[in-house]
Amino acid sequence: MIIFIARRLVISFFVLLAATFIIFVLTALSGDPLEDLRQDSSPQKALKIADRVERMQLDDPVVLRYVGWLGRIVRGDLGVNRDGQDVATLLGDSLSSTLQLVLAATVLAITVGIVIGIVSALRQYSGFDYTVTFAAFVCFSLPLFWVAVMLKQYVAIEFNNWLKDPGIPPLVIGLLALLGGLTFGALTMGDRRRRLISFAVGLVISGTLFTVLSATRWFADPGLGTPLILAFGLAAAVGFTVLSAGLQYRGPLYAALAAALIGALSSQVLGSALADPTWLEIGGLLLLTIAVCAGLGYAFGGLQRQQAITATVLTGVFTGGMVFLDRMLQSFAAFATTVRGRPISTIGARTPNYNGDFWQLNLDSAGHLLLPTMALILISLATYTRYSRASMLEVMNQDYVRTARAKGLPERTVVVKHAFRNGLIPITTLMAFDLAGVIGGAVVTENVFGWRGMGFMFTKGLQEVDPGPVMAFFLVTGTTIVVFNMLADILYAYLDPRIRLS
């Protein structure tokens, strides 16, 4: 392993060295960095030109300028841009903005896309599979700039207008109920009678739910409350127990249910502590949740102790997330008032000069992140869904999966422990490129939504023929791609024992 990593690092170093030289030369020769000053009519024109020539070393050949840049990089100095601003400071601001924008979207797209793709593969040729396939192709075909504009119009502007009187018309309730029924029916396996019963149940539940939400004007002053938190927590407990240990042993299930119950009750006990917390306090509560849930899993797990700890910790974290979401929703009405009834923003990363408590500040950030996150998720989600489905279908037809079934192993064990692990190998390659690529920023999304991230810094550097910001961008993205691809190679050996790195 050490030899493999060392060999990859040496090769990657020389690849990056050659790539930096090419990028520097292409950027420096792509235009005239003095073009804007040549059109300047102020008396200081000559002085400005001389100052920029000296700062960018334009009197030296391109090769010497590259050698000078490389020497500064060795000393840890990224230099300055053509206006004299420190590139390291610009890089730090741009990188933090980009990570805030794309990291959550990418993680959500990977998680949800893989889950939907696997369920679609396990329900091959069902209504759910056809629906997912159709939706994936539609989302994958949509231009990102068009999606972003539509989101700004209908999810921000129209939605903000609707929040002034958040009543749902009966026709819309009927369509939403029909959609809920179709979803329930598509997720159900079995004969036509069973699917029709699921359709009817989904139709009634969805129709009743949206009717109640409309009558109570829930969207104007939302919240979950302890009963809903408990219901979601108990459902998560059953789901995580099925995935990790199955329901044949009661110990893991009891531990997970206890974690959900304690988590739901904590929303009442911790009322004062959650009034205006800090992120440090939230992190401490998260660590406490993990410790308590691990203790519950250890105490109730019995022979399935390891699986019980996994299911209990996941249930506790999920229930804690529901409590966190409930507290944010309870602050929504007050936050909407402070932003003049426009909680969903269409541009920028935050409201200028906005002050509020912990929940209002996070709602402000969430309101600015919602639209670009949705735009990025729609495209990436379709990719991961299709790749996950294809990979899972290929693995499920392998001989070792049929052998596992022939041995009498439960279907959960066959899917989770045998098929899923090997099905992740192609997805790992896609994840490595995607996670490394998003560090470079989402250029189109940043332009549409007014984010000043890595993509903005890169395009501005190219337009101004300024190698400093462009090379800083390339150093971060190039290094990230090398590191993530090396991590992907290491994960291959973990996912498939037949792969060796020596």
Secondary structure, 3 states (H helix, E strand, C coil): CHHHHHHHHHHHHHHHHHHHHHHHHHHHCCCCCCHHHHCCCCCCHHHHHHHHHHHHCCCCCHHHHHHHHHHHHHCCCCCECCCCCEHHHHHHHHHHHHHHHHHHHHHHHHHHHHHHHHHHHHCCCCHHHHHHHHHHHHHHHCCHHHHHHHHHHHHHHHHHHHCCCCCCCHHHHHHHHHHHHHHHHHHCCCCHHHHHHHHHHHHHHHHHHHHHHHHCCCCCCCCCHHHHHHHHHHHHHHHHHHHHCCCCCHHHHHHHHHHHHHHHHHHHHCCCCCCCCCHHHHHHHHHHHHHHHHHHHHHHCHHHHHHHHHHHHHHHHHHHHHHHHHHHHHCHHHHHHHCCCCCCCCCCCCCCCCCCCHHHHHHHHHHHHHHHHHHHHHHHHHHHHHHHHHHHHHHHCCHHHHHHHHCCCCHHHHHHHHHHHHHHHHHHHHHHHHHHHHCCCCHHHHHHHCCCCHHHHHHHHHHCCCHHHHHHHHHHHHHHHHHHHHHHHHHHHHHCCCCCCC
